[in-house]
Amino acid sequence: MASNRQSNPSQREKAARIRHLMETEGDAIYAHASASNLRRTQTYAETDGIEALRTETRAIKEDAIERLPSLLETVREAVEENGGTVYLADDAADANAYIAEVVENATGGDGDGTDATGASDTPSVVKSKSMTTEEIDLNDALEREEIDVTETDLGEWVIQLADDTPSHIVGPAMHVSREEIADLLREEFDTDDPFDTPEALTRFARDKLGERIREADVGITGANFIAADTGTITLITNEGNARKTAVTPDTHVAVAGVEKIIPSIRDVEPFVDLIAKSATGQPISQYVTMLSPPTDSPTIDFDRPDEPIAGGGDRTDGESSDQTVGDDGGASDSDRDFHLVLLDNGRMEMREDDQLRETLYCIRCGACSNSCENFQSVGGHGFGGETYSGGIATGWEAGVHGQDAAAEFNDLCTGCTRCVDACPVKIDIPWINTVVRDRVNRDEASEPYDFLVDGLTPDAESGGIDLGKRFFGNIGTAAKLASATAPVSNWLSQADPVRAGLERTLGIDRRRDLPTFQRESLVDWFERRGGPETSRRRAQRANESGAGAALDREAVLYPDVYTNYVDTDRGKAAVRTLEALGIPVRVPALPESGRAPLSQGMVATADRQASELYAAVAEDLDAGRDLVVVEPSDLAAFKREYERLLPDRSAGRLAENSYEICEYVYGLLENGADAGVLRTGSGDDPVAYHSHCQQRTLDLEAPTTALLEQCGYAPRTTNAECCGMAGSFGYKQEYYELSMDVGDRLAGEVDGAERVLASGTSCGDQLETLLERSVPHPIELLAPR
């Protein structure tokens, strides 16, 4: 009880909410999201030229957003020439007011609830799924005007009946099980239908929604894409409800953000090709509808179902038909009305924001959500804001609702970068999350003790940052101090009063094992061992014996914080391995990479550290030395984030000359080094290997598995996207249980393996906790004794 009283209430509340979502929605979310992600991965792999396709769609979006002001005028001219109306809405209130007015005009504007016969004449609207209308709360706005609104997408309809909110951009009812949907429909419609199959549910929904569509006064859709040159809108669904909603009522309103505009009808094809592959793993969606409304086809008179809808001339009852054949031979209807409502709501400001601009490239496929292990556990009700969910939600929420709307869930993005590989237009979603996190940090109110913290910490941040974030952003300083005072620091860190204090002040969950710091750092060990000269002699002996690759190369092993102060064994193994293969090594004391502050949204600190690191290794790069990295997250910083933090030439130089340790060793073997000097297996020795998520996104899992195979092992790689630890994430009190939930899925894959390896710091720590046994880095298995 004392521990609960001492914990931060907001952290306890967030932890409780996450726990509730995992218990009530997690299983359903995981089943759907992980299956969609697997199908996407398979479909991407089976699609020839997928990278070229992704590059093409991104280029189109970049061009469209760059030319957006002129494209707005182009699309206005095209729609008006077709006979429709374009309205550019400044914000949600503006859009809602305009749409309500359109509905009122379409129904005569004088409905009082009943007609002359006593029947209801309440204006009725049917809608297809549209996240943009969710963004502006259109349903609530129309209902306040006494307009009846019915969602026609099955998932959205379920959400509407349940008075719930969407949990996914594409699958709004992803969190609801089939049994729960069946119970809801039986209660809502007072029926005894068992709804024991998905087909029974969809048949019932089709019949009910078909009635509403036939009776509706106005149909409202979104628009996946809008071709500026022709005014053509594209609707992509798997249910067919959107096209019915668009063409059955006399009046059609399409609501879309201005970012949905693309230059021409020719540009639509690659997006149609990619969106289904990205969203659900389908080769193509079941319904692709392209309209240049108002459409030529007449509306259907359901009172005369047998009459041809394009048959002009006299009716058999003596009345003339409103449905006539146009001058070009096609059907036309004078009552057709179309309105394209284009929503700004902060988007034009996002366009001017260099850091949020990429958000506008989003095509709303939800692939970033499906690929995210944290999302798979909690869904959009945890990993999402007022409207949008998943990785890209931070950019959208910050842009359209304000960055405070993103603050609550932003930390659920751990920067693993899996979503970048999933995104059809290659949006750097983790960077957007990092930038917004940095802005939220800077908006925090200063505390009275900030002046003291600022004086004691080496970071470049202003006051007001959460103490826990500031601690983890400066973990290098803390680790250096803990190593210098080990073993006393290790003993103190396990004491109950200390753990209680860490939980209370820094939010470090007391259930999480803390690292054991080494008294002798890797850098100190290397110097005590003889430094570069000793390493050069060892490498020379290996080359003279024929074991080395006899290459004129030298490696600088980067001593990341964990390898330098905690798991020094993997660093020593890397040194011994490189020397045995003929490569002399240096292990200098180098600055931190900036990965730790980036994870906390401390961009200024990361920027400074990146500059300091480049300056420290510039001479080595000039001398032609290779920078070899043990921790994949640091390599990812060098190859990705440094593009944002350093001048182009500097970032390119560092990226080009940096290597992951197993990738580097595999390259040595491929260039003639003798694998026999390493510890090898019999040829079929099984090992379970979990590759760090950022190692995978750098396409470096394959060199490690190839290396293990070449050394006589039979590696089996894991399917899990993430270990759940994700650096500091798994230490934080509010996320500990989520971290363990994600980790359990990974542990379940490797639990029966005799030997388990992991390439990342976090991965190894998490697996060691869950499996209760040692999980070494692959280089520790291979290094000569």
C-alpha positions in Angstrom: 0.0 0.0 0.0 2.9 2.4 0.7 4.2 1.9 -2.8 0.9 2.9 -4.3 0.7 6.0 -2.2 4.2 7.0 -3.3 3.6 6.4 -7.0 2.8 9.2 -9.4 -1.1 9.2 -9.7 -1.0 10.0 -13.4 1.4 7.0 -14.0 -0.9 4.7 -11.9 -3.9 5.9 -13.8 -2.3 5.4 -17.2 -1.0 1.9 -16.2 -4.5 1.0 -15.0 -6.1 2.2 -18.3 -3.5 0.3 -20.4 -4.1 -2.8 -18.2 -7.9 -2.5 -18.8 -7.5 -2.2 -22.5 -5.2 -5.2 -22.7 -7.7 -7.2 -20.8 -10.9 -6.1 -22.6 -9.7 -5.3 -26.2 -6.2 -6.7 -26.5 -7.0 -10.2 -27.7 -9.3 -8.9 -30.5 -7.0 -6.2 -31.6 -4.0 -8.5 -31.7 -5.8 -11.1 -33.7 -6.9 -8.6 -36.4 -3.9 -6.3 -36.5 -1.2 -9.0 -36.5 -3.0 -10.9 -39.2 -3.3 -7.8 -41.4 0.4 -7.1 -40.8 1.4 -10.6 -41.7 -0.7 -10.4 -44.9 0.9 -7.1 -45.8 4.4 -8.4 -45.3 3.6 -11.4 -47.5 1.9 -9.3 -50.2 4.8 -6.8 -50.2 7.3 -9.6 -50.6 5.2 -11.1 -53.5 4.9 -7.8 -55.4 7.5 -7.1 -58.1 8.8 -3.6 -57.9 7.2 -2.8 -54.5 9.9 -0.4 -53.6 9.6 1.5 -56.9 5.9 1.6 -56.4 6.3 3.1 -52.9 8.8 5.6 -54.2 6.5 6.6 -57.0 3.5 7.2 -54.6 5.6 9.2 -52.2 6.9 11.4 -55.1 3.3 12.1 -56.2 2.3 13.1 -52.7 5.4 15.3 -52.2 4.5 17.1 -55.5 0.9 17.4 -54.6 1.5 18.9 -51.2 4.1 21.2 -52.7 1.5 22.4 -55.3 -1.5 22.2 -53.0 -2.7 25.9 -53.3 -2.8 25.7 -57.1 -4.3 22.2 -57.1 -7.2 23.5 -54.9 -8.1 25.9 -57.7 -7.7 23.2 -60.3 -10.1 20.8 -58.5 -12.6 23.6 -57.9 -12.7 24.4 -61.6 -13.1 20.7 -62.6 -15.9 20.0 -60.1 -17.8 23.1 -61.0 -17.4 22.3 -64.7 -19.0 18.9 -64.0 -21.9 20.6 -62.3 -20.9 20.2 -58.7 -19.9 22.6 -55.9 -16.7 22.9 -54.0 -16.5 24.3 -50.4 -13.2 24.9 -48.7 -13.9 24.7 -44.9 -11.5 26.4 -42.5 -12.3 24.2 -39.6 -14.7 21.6 -38.1 -17.4 24.1 -37.3 -17.3 25.6 -40.7 -17.5 22.2 -42.4 -20.3 21.0 -40.2 -22.4 24.1 -40.7 -22.1 23.9 -44.5 -23.0 20.2 -44.6 -26.0 20.8 -42.4 -27.2 23.5 -44.7 -26.8 21.2 -47.7 -29.0 18.6 -46.0 -31.6 21.2 -45.1 -31.7 22.4 -48.6 -32.0 18.9 -50.0 -35.0 18.2 -47.9 -36.8 21.5 -48.3 -35.5 22.8 -45.0 -39.0 22.8 -43.4 -39.1 19.4 -41.7 -40.8 19.5 -38.4 -40.6 15.8 -37.6 -43.8 14.6 -39.4 -45.5 15.1 -42.8 -49.2 15.6 -43.6 -49.9 11.9 -43.0 -48.1 11.8 -39.7 -45.1 10.0 -41.0 -41.6 11.2 -40.1 -40.0 13.7 -42.4 -36.8 14.1 -40.3 -34.0 14.6 -42.8 -32.0 11.4 -43.1 -28.3 11.0 -44.0 -26.3 7.8 -44.8 -22.6 7.8 -44.5 -19.7 5.6 -45.6 -16.6 5.4 -43.4 -14.6 8.6 -43.2 -12.0 9.5 -40.7 -12.2 13.1 -41.8 -15.9 13.2 -40.7 -14.8 11.6 -37.4 -12.2 14.4 -37.0 -14.9 17.1 -37.3 -17.5 15.1 -35.2 -20.0 15.4 -38.1 -22.5 12.9 -36.8 -22.9 14.8 -33.5 -23.2 18.1 -35.3 -25.9 16.8 -37.7 -27.8 15.1 -34.9 -27.9 18.4 -33.0 -29.7 19.8 -36.0 -32.2 17.0 -35.7 -30.8 15.2 -38.8 -30.9 11.4 -38.6 -27.5 9.9 -39.5 -26.7 6.2 -40.2 -23.2 4.8 -40.8 -23.3 2.2 -43.6 -19.8 0.7 -43.1 -20.3 -2.4 -41.0 -17.6 -1.6 -38.5 -18.7 2.0 -38.2 -22.4 0.9 -37.8 -21.4 -1.4 -34.9 -19.5 1.5 -33.3 -22.5 3.8 -33.8 -24.9 1.3 -32.3 -22.6 0.8 -29.3 -22.0 4.5 -28.8 -18.3 3.8 -29.1 -15.4 5.3 -30.9 -13.2 3.7 -33.6 -10.1 1.9 -32.5 -8.4 1.7 -35.9 -8.2 3.9 -39.0 -9.3 1.1 -41.3 -11.0 -1.4 -38.9 -13.0 0.9 -36.6 -14.6 -2.1 -34.7 -11.4 -4.1 -34.6 -11.6 -4.3 -30.8 -15.1 -5.9 -30.8 -15.4 -9.6 -31.0 -18.0 -11.3 -33.2 -19.8 -12.5 -30.1 -20.0 -9.0 -28.8 -21.4 -7.7 -32.1 -24.0 -10.5 -32.1 -25.1 -9.6 -28.6 -25.3 -5.9 -29.6 -27.5 -6.6 -32.6 -29.8 -8.9 -30.7 -30.3 -6.3 -28.0 -30.6 -3.3 -30.4 -33.1 -4.9 -32.8 -34.9 -7.2 -30.3 -34.2 -10.4 -32.3 -33.5 -14.0 -31.4 -31.3 -14.5 -34.5 -28.2 -16.4 -33.2 -25.8 -14.7 -35.6 -23.6 -17.7 -35.3 -21.5 -17.0 -38.4 -19.9 -13.9 -39.9 -22.2 -14.4 -42.9 -25.3 -14.2 -40.8 -24.1 -11.0 -39.2 -23.3 -9.4 -42.6 -26.6 -10.5 -44.1 -28.6 -8.9 -41.3 -26.5 -5.7 -41.5 -26.9 -5.6 -45.3 -30.6 -5.8 -45.1 -30.9 -3.2 -42.4 -28.5 -0.7 -44.0 -29.9 -1.3 -47.4 -33.3 0.0 -46.2 -31.6 3.2 -44.7 -29.7 3.8 -48.0 -32.9 3.5 -50.1 -34.7 6.0 -47.8 -31.9 8.5 -47.3 -32.2 12.1 -48.5 -28.4 12.7 -48.6 -25.4 10.4 -48.9 -22.1 11.4 -47.4 -18.8 9.8 -48.2 -15.2 10.5 -47.8 -12.7 10.3 -50.6 -9.6 8.2 -50.6 -8.1 10.3 -53.5 -9.3 13.3 -55.5 -7.9 13.9 -59.0 -7.5 17.6 -59.4 -7.6 17.7 -63.2 -11.0 15.9 -63.6 -12.6 16.3 -60.2 -12.8 12.5 -59.9 -13.1 11.1 -56.4 -11.9 7.5 -55.7 -13.7 5.4 -53.0 -12.0 2.2 -51.9 -13.9 -0.3 -49.8 -14.4 -4.0 -49.2 -18.2 -3.7 -48.7 -19.6 -1.7 -51.6 -21.5 0.6 -49.2 -19.6 3.7 -50.3 -20.8 3.6 -53.9 -24.3 2.9 -52.9 -24.2 5.8 -50.5 -22.8 8.1 -53.2 -25.2 7.3 -56.0 -28.5 6.2 -54.4 -29.7 9.5 -52.8 -30.3 12.6 -54.9 -27.6 14.5 -53.0 -24.0 13.4 -52.5 -21.6 15.2 -50.2 -17.9 14.1 -50.2 -15.8 15.3 -47.3 -12.1 15.1 -47.5 -9.0 16.8 -46.1 -7.2 19.0 -48.6 -4.3 16.6 -48.6 -6.3 14.0 -50.4 -5.9 15.9 -53.7 -3.4 14.5 -56.2 -2.6 16.2 -59.5 -4.2 14.0 -62.1 -6.4 11.0 -62.8 -3.2 9.2 -64.1 -1.8 9.5 -60.6 -4.6 7.4 -59.0 -3.4 4.0 -60.2 -0.3 3.5 -57.9 -2.3 4.5 -54.9 -5.2 2.1 -55.7 -2.5 -0.6 -56.1 -0.8 0.1 -52.8 -3.6 1.0 -50.4 -5.2 -2.5 -50.2 -1.8 -4.1 -50.0 -0.8 -1.9 -47.1 -4.1 -1.9 -45.2 -5.2 -5.5 -45.3 -2.6 -7.4 -47.4 -5.1 -7.8 -50.3 -3.8 -7.6 -53.9 -6.6 -5.0 -54.5 -9.7 -3.9 -52.6 -13.0 -5.5 -53.6 -14.7 -2.3 -54.6 -12.8 0.6 -56.3 -15.2 3.3 -57.3 -14.2 6.3 -59.4 -16.8 9.1 -59.8 -16.7 12.5 -61.4 -19.9 13.7 -59.7 -22.6 14.7 -60.2 -22.9 11.4 -61.9 -24.8 11.0 -65.1 -26.9 8.1 -63.8 -30.3 9.0 -62.5 -31.3 8.3 -58.9 -33.4 5.2 -58.5 -37.1 5.4 -57.8 -37.6 2.5 -55.4 -41.4 2.9 -55.6 -41.2 1.7 -59.2 -38.5 -1.0 -59.0 -39.4 -2.6 -62.3 -39.1 0.6 -64.4 -35.8 1.0 -66.3 -33.9 3.8 -64.6 -32.8 5.4 -67.9 -36.1 4.9 -69.7 -37.3 8.4 -70.5 -40.7 9.2 -72.0 -44.1 8.7 -70.6 -44.9 6.5 -67.6 -47.7 4.0 -68.0 -49.6 5.9 -65.3 -49.6 9.0 -67.4 -47.0 10.8 -65.4 -43.8 12.1 -67.1 -40.5 10.8 -65.8 -37.8 13.0 -64.3 -35.2 10.4 -65.5 -34.3 11.2 -69.1 -31.6 10.5 -71.6 -29.0 13.2 -71.9 -27.8 14.8 -75.1 -24.8 12.4 -75.3 -27.1 9.4 -75.0 -26.2 8.8 -71.3 -28.7 9.1 -68.5 -29.0 12.4 -66.6 -31.1 13.6 -63.7 -31.8 17.3 -63.1 -32.2 16.6 -59.3 -28.6 15.3 -58.9 -26.6 17.5 -56.5 -22.9 17.1 -55.5 -20.9 19.0 -53.0 -17.1 18.4 -52.3 -16.2 19.7 -48.9 -12.5 20.2 -48.6 -11.2 20.5 -45.0 -8.3 22.6 -43.9 -8.5 22.3 -40.1 -4.8 22.9 -39.6 -3.5 21.2 -42.7 -2.2 24.2 -44.4 -0.2 25.1 -41.3 1.1 21.5 -41.3 2.2 22.1 -44.8 4.4 25.0 -43.7 5.8 23.0 -40.8 9.0 21.2 -42.0 8.6 18.6 -39.3 4.9 17.8 -39.6 4.6 18.2 -43.3 5.2 14.5 -44.0 2.0 13.6 -42.1 0.1 15.0 -45.1 1.5 12.2 -47.3 -0.5 9.7 -45.2 -3.1 7.7 -47.2 -4.9 6.4 -44.1 -4.1 2.7 -44.6 -3.4 1.8 -41.0 -0.3 -0.2 -41.8 1.7 1.7 -39.1 -0.8 0.5 -36.5 -0.8 -3.1 -37.7 3.0 -3.3 -37.6 3.3 -1.9 -34.1 3.5 -4.4 -31.3 2.3 -1.8 -28.7 -0.7 -1.1 -30.8 -1.4 -4.8 -31.2 -1.8 -5.0 -27.4 -3.9 -1.9 -26.6 -5.4 -0.7 -29.9 -6.4 2.8 -30.8 -8.2 3.5 -27.6 -4.8 3.5 -25.9 -2.5 4.3 -28.8 -4.6 7.2 -30.2 -6.1 10.6 -29.7 -9.4 12.3 -30.3 -9.6 10.9 -33.8 -6.5 9.2 -35.1 -4.7 6.1 -33.9 -1.4 4.3 -34.3 2.0 5.7 -35.1 0.9 8.4 -37.5 -1.7 9.6 -35.0 0.8 11.9 -33.3 1.3 14.0 -36.5 -2.4 14.1 -37.2 -3.5 14.9 -33.7 -0.8 17.6 -33.2 -1.7 19.1 -36.6 -5.5 19.2 -36.4 -6.3 19.1 -32.6 -3.1 20.6 -31.1 0.0 18.9 -29.8 -1.5 18.5 -26.3 -3.9 16.0 -28.0 -0.9 13.9 -28.9 0.9 14.1 -25.5 -1.1 11.4 -23.7 -0.2 8.6 -26.1 2.9 9.8 -27.9 5.3 7.8 -25.6 3.7 4.6 -26.8 5.9 5.0 -30.0 9.2 3.5 -29.0 11.0 4.5 -32.3 11.5 0.9 -33.5 11.0 2.1 -37.1 9.0 -1.0 -38.2 6.2 1.4 -39.3 8.6 3.1 -41.8 9.0 -0.2 -43.7 5.2 -0.7 -43.5 4.2 2.7 -44.7 3.3 2.8 -48.4 4.7 6.3 -48.8 7.7 5.8 -46.5 6.8 8.4 -43.9 9.4 8.7 -41.2 6.7 8.3 -38.5 9.2 7.8 -35.5 10.8 11.2 -36.3 7.4 12.9 -36.3 6.7 11.3 -32.9 10.2 12.5 -31.7 9.6 16.0 -32.8 6.2 16.3 -31.2 7.6 14.7 -28.0 10.3 17.4 -28.0 7.7 20.1 -28.4 5.5 18.7 -25.6 8.6 18.6 -23.4 9.3 22.3 -24.1 5.8 23.3 -23.3 5.8 21.8 -19.9 5.7 24.3 -17.0 9.0 24.8 -15.2 9.3 23.4 -11.7 11.0 25.2 -8.8 13.9 22.8 -8.8 14.6 23.1 -12.5 17.5 25.5 -12.0 19.2 22.9 -9.9 18.6 20.1 -12.4 19.8 22.2 -15.3 23.0 22.8 -13.4 23.6 19.1 -12.7 22.7 17.6 -16.0 24.8 17.9 -19.2 21.8 18.0 -21.6 20.8 21.0 -23.7 17.2 21.1 -22.7 15.2 23.8 -20.9 13.3 23.3 -17.7 10.0 21.5 -17.3 10.9 18.1 -18.7 9.6 15.1 -16.8 12.3 13.9 -14.4 12.1 10.4 -15.7 12.6 11.5 -19.3 15.5 13.7 -18.3 17.1 10.8 -16.4 16.8 8.4 -19.3 17.9 11.1 -21.7 21.1 11.4 -19.7 21.6 7.7 -19.1 25.2 7.8 -20.2 26.1 10.2 -17.3 24.2 8.0 -14.8 25.8 4.8 -16.2 29.3 6.3 -15.9 28.7 7.2 -12.3 27.2 3.9 -11.5 30.2 2.1 -13.1 32.7 4.2 -11.2 31.0 3.4 -7.9 30.3 -0.3 -8.5 29.7 -2.7 -6.7 28.3 -0.2 -4.2 25.9 1.3 -6.7 24.7 -2.2 -7.7 24.0 -3.1 -4.1 22.2 0.2 -3.4 20.0 -0.1 -6.6 18.6 -3.4 -5.3 17.6 -2.0 -1.9 13.9 -1.6 -1.3 14.0 2.1 -0.2 16.1 3.0 -3.2 13.7 1.2 -5.6 10.8 2.9 -3.9 12.5 6.3 -4.4 13.3 5.5 -8.1 9.7 4.6 -8.6 8.4 7.7 -6.9 10.7 10.2 -8.5 11.7 8.8 -11.8 8.8 6.4 -12.5 11.1 3.3 -12.8 8.9 0.3 -12.0 10.3 -1.6 -9.0 9.4 -5.0 -10.7 11.9 -4.4 -13.4 15.4 -5.7 -12.9 18.0 -3.0 -13.1 21.3 -3.4 -14.9 24.4 -4.6 -13.1 27.2 -2.2 -13.8 30.8 -3.3 -14.2 33.5 -1.7 -12.2 35.9 -1.8 -15.2 34.4 -0.3 -18.4 35.1 -1.8 -21.8 37.3 1.2 -22.7 39.4 0.7 -19.5 39.7 -3.0 -20.2 40.9 -2.4 -23.7 43.6 0.1 -22.5 44.7 -2.2 -19.6 45.0 -5.0 -22.2 47.5 -3.0 -24.2 45.3 -0.7 -26.4 45.6 -0.4 -30.1 49.3 -1.6 -30.3 48.4 -4.9 -28.7 45.4 -5.3 -30.9 47.5 -4.6 -34.0 50.0 -7.4 -33.0 47.2 -9.9 -32.4 45.6 -9.1 -35.8 49.0 -9.3 -37.5 49.6 -12.8 -36.1 46.1 -13.9 -37.3 46.9 -12.7 -40.8 50.3 -14.3 -40.8 48.7 -17.6 -39.8 46.3 -17.4 -42.7 43.2 -17.1 -40.4 42.7 -13.4 -41.2 41.3 -11.8 -44.2 44.6 -10.0 -44.8 42.7 -6.8 -45.6 44.2 -3.4 -45.1 41.5 -2.3 -42.7 41.2 -1.2 -39.1 38.1 -1.0 -36.9 37.0 1.5 -34.3 34.6 -0.4 -32.0 31.9 2.0 -30.8 31.6 1.7 -27.0 27.9 2.4 -26.6 26.7 3.1 -23.0 25.4 -0.5 -22.4 28.4 -2.3 -23.9 30.9 0.0 -22.2 29.4 -0.1 -18.7 27.1 -3.1 -18.3 27.5 -5.9 -20.8 31.2 -5.5 -21.4 31.5 -9.2 -22.3 29.9 -8.6 -25.7 32.3 -5.8 -26.4 35.3 -8.0 -25.4 33.9 -10.7 -27.6 33.7 -8.3 -30.5 37.3 -7.2 -30.0 38.6 -10.8 -29.8 36.6 -11.8 -32.9 37.9 -9.0 -35.1 41.5 -9.6 -34.0 41.2 -13.3 -34.7 40.0 -12.5 -38.2 43.0 -10.1 -38.8 41.4 -6.7 -38.0 43.2 -4.4 -35.6 40.8 -2.6 -33.2 40.6 0.6 -31.4 38.1 1.2 -28.5 38.3 4.9 -27.7 36.2 6.8 -25.2 33.6 8.3 -27.6 30.6 10.6 -26.9 27.1 9.2 -26.7 25.2 8.7 -30.0 22.2 10.7 -29.1 19.9 7.7 -29.2 18.9 8.0 -25.5 17.8 11.7 -25.6 16.1 11.1 -28.9 13.9 8.4 -27.3 12.8 11.0 -24.7 12.1 13.8 -27.3 15.3 15.7 -26.3 16.2 16.7 -29.8 18.6 19.6 -28.9 20.6 17.2 -26.7 20.7 14.6 -29.4 21.8 17.2 -31.9 24.7 18.3 -29.8 25.8 14.7 -29.1 25.6 13.8 -32.8 27.9 16.8 -33.6 30.3 15.8 -30.8 30.4 12.2 -31.9 31.1 13.1 -35.5 33.9 15.4 -34.5 35.4 12.6 -32.3 35.5 10.1 -35.2 36.2 12.4 -38.1 40.0 11.7 -37.9 39.3 7.9 -37.9 37.1 8.3 -41.0 39.8 10.4 -42.6 42.3 7.6 -41.9 39.9 5.0 -43.6 39.0 3.2 -40.4 35.6 1.5 -40.1 33.2 2.3 -37.3 31.8 -1.0 -36.0 28.8 -1.0 -33.7 27.5 -3.6 -31.3 24.1 -2.0 -30.4 21.8 -1.8 -33.4 19.9 1.3 -32.1 23.1 3.3 -32.2 23.8 2.2 -35.7 20.2 3.2 -36.7 20.9 6.7 -35.3 24.1 6.9 -37.4 22.3 5.8 -40.6 18.9 7.4 -40.1 18.5 10.1 -37.5 21.8 11.7 -38.2 20.4 12.7 -41.6 18.2 15.1 -39.5 21.0 16.2 -37.1 24.2 16.6 -39.2 25.1 18.3 -42.5 24.4 16.0 -45.4 28.1 15.3 -46.2 28.9 14.5 -42.6 25.9 12.2 -42.1 26.6 10.4 -45.4 30.2 9.9 -44.5 29.4 8.4 -41.1 26.6 6.2 -42.5 28.7 4.9 -45.3 31.5 3.8 -42.9 29.5 2.4 -40.1 28.8 -1.3 -39.7 26.9 -3.7 -37.4 29.3 -6.2 -35.8 27.8 -9.4 -37.3 27.5 -7.7 -40.7 31.1 -6.8 -40.5 32.3 -10.2 -39.4 30.2 -11.9 -42.2 31.9 -9.6 -44.7 35.4 -10.7 -43.4 34.5 -14.3 -43.9 33.2 -13.6 -47.3 36.6 -11.9 -48.1 38.7 -14.9 -47.1 38.9 -14.9 -43.3 38.8 -18.4 -41.7 35.6 -19.2 -39.8 37.4 -22.0 -38.1 39.1 -19.7 -35.7 35.7 -18.9 -34.2 33.6 -21.1 -32.0 31.7 -23.1 -34.5 28.9 -25.7 -34.4 28.5 -29.0 -36.0 26.5 -27.7 -39.0 23.0 -28.2 -37.6 23.3 -26.9 -34.0 19.9 -25.2 -33.4 19.8 -21.6 -32.1 16.8 -19.3 -31.7 17.7 -15.8 -32.8 15.8 -12.6 -32.2 16.9 -9.7 -34.3 16.6 -6.2 -32.9 13.8 -4.3 -34.6 16.1 -1.5 -35.9 18.5 -4.1 -37.1 15.7 -5.5 -39.2 14.7 -2.2 -40.6 18.3 -1.7 -41.7 18.1 -5.1 -43.5 20.8 -6.5 -41.2 19.0 -9.6 -39.9 20.1 -11.7 -42.9 23.9 -11.1 -42.5 23.7 -12.4 -38.9 21.7 -15.5 -39.8 24.1 -16.1 -42.7 27.1 -15.7 -40.3 25.6 -18.2 -37.9 25.0 -20.7 -40.7 28.5 -20.3 -42.0 29.8 -21.0 -38.5 27.8 -24.3 -38.2 24.6 -23.2 -36.6 21.0 -23.6 -37.7 19.3 -20.3 -36.7 15.6 -20.0 -36.4 14.5 -16.3 -36.4 11.5 -14.9 -34.6 8.4 -13.4 -36.1 7.8 -11.0 -33.2 8.2 -7.4 -34.3 9.6 -6.2 -31.0 10.7 -7.5 -27.6 8.6 -4.9 -25.8 11.5 -3.5 -23.7 12.5 -0.8 -26.2 15.2 0.8 -24.1 13.7 2.9 -21.3 10.1 2.1 -22.2 10.1 -1.2 -20.3 11.4 0.5 -17.2 8.6 3.0 -16.9 5.9 2.3 -14.4 3.0 3.1 -16.6 4.3 0.9 -19.4 5.8 -2.0 -17.6 2.8 -4.4 -18.0 2.4 -3.5 -21.7 6.1 -4.1 -22.1 5.7 -7.6 -20.6 2.6 -8.4 -22.6 4.6 -7.7 -25.8 7.6 -9.6 -24.5 5.5 -12.6 -23.6 4.6 -13.1 -27.3 8.3 -13.1 -28.2 9.2 -15.4 -25.3 6.5 -17.9 -26.4 8.3 -18.2 -29.7 11.7 -19.2 -28.2 10.8 -20.8 -24.9 11.6 -24.3 -26.0 14.9 -23.5 -27.7 18.1 -24.8 -26.1 20.0 -21.7 -27.0 18.6 -18.2 -27.5 20.5 -15.2 -28.9 19.5 -11.6 -29.2 21.3 -8.7 -30.9 19.9 -5.8 -28.9 20.5 -4.6 -25.4 16.8 -4.4 -24.6 16.0 -7.6 -26.4 18.5 -9.6 -24.3 17.4 -8.0 -21.0 13.7 -8.7 -21.7 14.3 -12.3 -22.8 16.5 -13.0 -19.8 13.8 -11.7 -17.5 11.0 -13.8 -19.2 13.0 -16.9 -19.8 15.1 -16.7 -16.6 18.3 -17.7 -18.3 21.2 -16.1 -20.2 20.5 -14.7 -23.6 23.8 -13.6 -25.2 24.6 -11.5 -28.2 25.5 -13.7 -31.3 29.1 -12.4 -31.2 29.5 -13.9 -27.7 28.6 -17.3 -29.1 31.1 -17.0 -32.0 34.0 -15.3 -30.4 37.2 -17.4 -29.9 37.7 -18.4 -26.3 
